[in-house]
Amino acid sequence: MNEKPDRLKLLKNKYLSQITEREKELVSLREKIRLIDELESDAEGLSVATAGNGGLKYSNGKYGLTDASLDAVMTIGGDGVAAPKVAKYLKDNGFEAKGKNFVISVGTALKRLAKRGEIHSERREGSRLFTPKH
């Protein structure tokens, strides 16, 4: 009679071990997806920056922060883009950041644009995302 509970315990431990292994695989796969997203973002920034401009899009000083942020959302914000990604895109495309808290400045500009109705803003998965207004 004592044999049955031992078998159940072994079986339970086997399944718990399998669950732990699968969870480790999921963490690894999520990290790979994050890296691919980052690479796609960098590649997108490079292709847009050099497309037809002969150089970096925002390096000429023609854009202020609000206009550049709006342009960035219109360019890369199709499914929603967070302020840090917009800030990175602006820097990657030649925008000269002034001040220590560039991401916060970009976030403020984006919120202002959303309040004026020029772009959409929504909270999704714990982040504020901005999308172009169609």
Sequence and secondary structure as in RCSB ss.txt:
>XXXX:A:sequence
MNEKPDRLKLLKNKYLSQITEREKELVSLREKIRLIDELESDAEGLSVATAGNGGLKYSNGKYGLTDASLDAVMT
IGGDGVAAPKVAKYLKDNGFEAKGKNFVISVGTALKRLAKRGEIHSERREGSRLFTPKH
>XXXX:A:secstr
 THHHHHHHHHHHHHHHHHHHHHHHHHHHHHHHHHHHHHHHHHHHHHHHHTTTSS TTTTS   HHHHHHHHHHH
H TT B HHHHHHHHHHTT    SS HHHHHHHHHHHHHHTTSEEEEEETTEEEEEE  
